[in-house]
Amino acid sequence: MYTLFLTFVLLCKSLFPLASADLDDFNPGYGHPSAYSPRAALTSTVVQQQLGPRLSRAATLSFPNSADFKNLTTRWSILTEPDIAVVVEVAEPQDVAATIKFANQFHLPFLATSGGHGSTSTLHNLQHGISIYLRRLNHVKVAPDGKTARIGGGIIVHHLVEELAAHGKTTGNGSFPSLPFGSSSSSLATTMAGCPGFLSPALGGGFGRYMGHFGLILDNIIDMTVVLADGSIVAVSKDSHSDLYWGMLGAGQNFGIVVEATFKLYDPPTDHWFFAEMQFTQDKLEAYFEIKIGIVGNGTQPKELASVYTTFFLNPEISATDPVIDLQFNYAGSEAEAAPYLRPFLLLNPTTFKKNASIHYSQTFAAAGQDIGQPLCYEGFESIILVPLGLQVYNTTANRAVYNLFKDFINENPAFNGSFVQFESYAVEGMKSVDPASTAYPHRDDNILVAFDPVYPFNPAHDSLAYEIANKARDIWHAGDAPWRKRTAYLNYAAGDETVEQLYGHESWRLEKLRALKKKYDPKGKFGFYNPIR
């Protein structure tokens, strides 16, 4: 009877839209499946008749029986995929606004998508919803003076870097796990990639090779055009909706969809990058991390040494049982300039070694196997869970304990032998030069990002074990960090089981300010499917 009644209600709305009641008055709460489900009644015909005329000519609608639907909805990790009923490929900001208003009218959940690389478990709470697909909002308009650029909300990193390079410019860009050389297709390591979206990671922080020079990605945002939960479009900057500007810089997924933003641009600090990758056997672990501690220090890594990545993963070409220690080394300068930092690692006699002695920044993704068309950027991977923790210092004893935990885990559970453990060390000088209170981003005290990342064939029976082992690793790391520090977790890597304090900051004033913004700009929790503020 309920389904028949609901069908009647929606039919009345389609026939008499001006006379019907607004179903948006029903509020299911933040990021949880709605008790009101129009699954049986909302058909492609209803969407085409009600939403289609509101969209621009260039916008398109795709449904589960459409030829391109799978390509538009397949994500990097299949584990936490939301349940999508219709994809709206928007072509201009007004399409985003119209889609949100339509979703509110029919009480449908919605989610903005650009790169599709988010893997938090909270995404799965979206059921029978609308994907607002932003990829066509991919413009880059460099100002005549070369100091700023207007960037579309759907652009991916690869295209942005190429476009800016054509103008002799750069800006901050983000990080993402990637495939190391010499690994099987199921093994993953960590570095920066060309295929994720650019704006979405920026809202959660945005780590990257230029972080030592220019800070986080979000530190370079001057203003934004944002579509709010009611479908209104607002300009957001220090001078317009300044409270929202603060919140968007670190917690933006909670407040709106960025369709365009103005970024600061810079002349590249160098035309030459040095990249090297090497692998070590586990007997070198203690010596390896002592060298890395000497380089990274307590946030003192020189800005030219842009990133020093470490990953544990199983490389069967070296050992069938012992994970390797993989190093990816990115230096903004020549091989000769990088040599003092690289030499101590080479003296450990790595098992494998490769280098690219002089490449342009735009070539660094491909050099490391992280670009479009390379394995990292394949979509529809097995289940992947990123389980992060922020640290201030490395602890070699803790890292050995995590290594042993990881080795035993993958040997006892072969389905997980594509898993990996990552240690991201960036130069942080630029990030730390920004007042922590000036943005919502809460983790400027973190110097290191680590994560234990189970990878396995899709099987819900394995999910609880995956989270259990990853959280054991987080416990070990946290116990080895500075004793006074509370746990933190990088929003863009969040697993979905973290507390609000771990994601958005432990300061009471910060959380109070964010919750007040949530109440003001999204009181019904429409933006509630990506690690929402509660």
Rosetta blueprint (number, residue, H / E / L):
1 M L
2 Y H
3 T H
4 L H
5 F H
6 L H
7 T H
8 F H
9 V H
10 L H
11 L H
12 C H
13 K H
14 S H
15 L H
16 F L
17 P L
18 L L
19 A L
20 S L
21 A L
22 D L
23 L H
24 D H
25 D H
26 F L
27 N L
28 P L
29 G L
30 Y L
31 G L
32 H L
33 P L
34 S L
35 A L
36 Y L
37 S L
38 P L
39 R L
40 A L
41 A L
42 L L
43 T L
44 S H
45 T H
46 V H
47 V H
48 Q H
49 Q H
50 Q H
51 L L
52 G H
53 P H
54 R H
55 L L
56 S L
57 R L
58 A L
59 A L
60 T E
61 L E
62 S E
63 F L
64 P L
65 N L
66 S L
67 A L
68 D L
69 F H
70 K H
71 N H
72 L H
73 T H
74 T L
75 R L
76 W L
77 S E
78 I L
79 L L
80 T L
81 E L
82 P L
83 D L
84 I E
85 A E
86 V E
87 V E
88 V E
89 E E
90 V L
91 A L
92 E L
93 P H
94 Q H
95 D H
96 V H
97 A H
98 A H
99 T H
100 I H
101 K H
102 F H
103 A H
104 N H
105 Q H
106 F L
107 H L
108 L L
109 P L
110 F E
111 L E
112 A E
113 T E
114 S L
115 G L
116 G L
117 H L
118 G L
119 S L
120 T L
121 S H
122 T H
123 L H
124 H H
125 N H
126 L L
127 Q L
128 H L
129 G E
130 I E
131 S E
132 I E
133 Y E
134 L L
135 R L
136 R L
137 L L
138 N L
139 H L
140 V E
141 K E
142 V E
143 A L
144 P L
145 D L
146 G L
147 K L
148 T E
149 A E
150 R E
151 I E
152 G E
153 G L
154 G L
155 I L
156 I E
157 V H
158 H H
159 H H
160 L H
161 V H
162 E H
163 E H
164 L H
165 A H
166 A H
167 H L
168 G L
169 K L
170 T E
171 T L
172 G L
173 N L
174 G L
175 S L
176 F E
177 P E
178 S E
179 L L
180 P L
181 F L
182 G L
183 S L
184 S L
185 S L
186 S L
187 S L
188 L L
189 A E
190 T E
191 T E
192 M L
193 A L
194 G L
195 C L
196 P L
197 G E
198 F L
199 L H
200 S H
201 P H
202 A H
203 L H
204 G H
205 G L
206 G L
207 F L
208 G L
209 R L
210 Y L
211 M H
212 G H
213 H H
214 F H
215 G L
216 L L
217 I H
218 L H
219 D H
220 N H
221 I E
222 I E
223 D E
224 M E
225 T E
226 V E
227 V E
228 L L
229 A L
230 D L
231 G L
232 S L
233 I E
234 V E
235 A E
236 V E
237 S E
238 K L
239 D L
240 S L
241 H L
242 S H
243 D H
244 L H
245 Y H
246 W H
247 G H
248 M H
249 L H
250 G H
251 A H
252 G H
253 Q H
254 N H
255 F L
256 G L
257 I E
258 V E
259 V E
260 E E
261 A E
262 T E
263 F E
264 K E
265 L L
266 Y E
267 D L
268 P L
269 P L
270 T L
271 D L
272 H L
273 W E
274 F E
275 F E
276 A E
277 E E
278 M E
279 Q E
280 F E
281 T L
282 Q H
283 D H
284 K H
285 L H
286 E H
287 A H
288 Y H
289 F H
290 E H
291 I H
292 K H
293 I H
294 G H
295 I H
296 V H
297 G L
298 N L
299 G L
300 T L
301 Q L
302 P L
303 K L
304 E L
305 L L
306 A L
307 S E
308 V E
309 Y E
310 T E
311 T E
312 F E
313 F E
314 L L
315 N L
316 P L
317 E L
318 I L
319 S L
320 A L
321 T L
322 D L
323 P L
324 V E
325 I E
326 D E
327 L E
328 Q E
329 F E
330 N E
331 Y E
332 A L
333 G L
334 S L
335 E H
336 A H
337 E H
338 A H
339 A H
340 P H
341 Y H
342 L H
343 R H
344 P H
345 F H
346 L H
347 L L
348 L L
349 N L
350 P L
351 T L
352 T E
353 F E
354 K E
355 K E
356 N E
357 A E
358 S E
359 I E
360 H L
361 Y H
362 S H
363 Q H
364 T H
365 F H
366 A H
367 A H
368 A L
369 G L
370 Q L
371 D L
372 I L
373 G L
374 Q L
375 P H
376 L H
377 C H
378 Y L
379 E L
380 G L
381 F E
382 E L
383 S E
384 I E
385 I L
386 L L
387 V E
388 P E
389 L E
390 G E
391 L E
392 Q L
393 V L
394 Y L
395 N L
396 T H
397 T H
398 A H
399 N H
400 R H
401 A H
402 V H
403 Y H
404 N H
405 L H
406 F H
407 K H
408 D H
409 F H
410 I H
411 N H
412 E H
413 N L
414 P H
415 A H
416 F H
417 N L
418 G L
419 S L
420 F E
421 V E
422 Q E
423 F E
424 E E
425 S E
426 Y E
427 A L
428 V L
429 E H
430 G H
431 M H
432 K H
433 S L
434 V L
435 D L
436 P H
437 A H
438 S H
439 T L
440 A L
441 Y L
442 P L
443 H L
444 R L
445 D L
446 D L
447 N L
448 I E
449 L E
450 V E
451 A E
452 F E
453 D E
454 P L
455 V E
456 Y E
457 P L
458 F L
459 N L
460 P H
461 A H
462 H H
463 D H
464 S H
465 L H
466 A H
467 Y H
468 E H
469 I H
470 A H
471 N H
472 K H
473 A H
474 R H
475 D H
476 I H
477 W H
478 H H
479 A H
480 G H
481 D L
482 A L
483 P L
484 W L
485 R L
486 K L
487 R L
488 T L
489 A L
490 Y L
491 L H
492 N H
493 Y H
494 A L
495 A L
496 G L
497 D L
498 E L
499 T L
500 V H
501 E H
502 Q H
503 L H
504 Y H
505 G L
506 H L
507 E L
508 S H
509 W H
510 R H
511 L H
512 E H
513 K H
514 L H
515 R H
516 A H
517 L H
518 K H
519 K H
520 K H
521 Y H
522 D L
523 P L
524 K L
525 G L
526 K L
527 F L
528 G L
529 F L
530 Y L
531 N L
532 P L
533 I L
534 R L
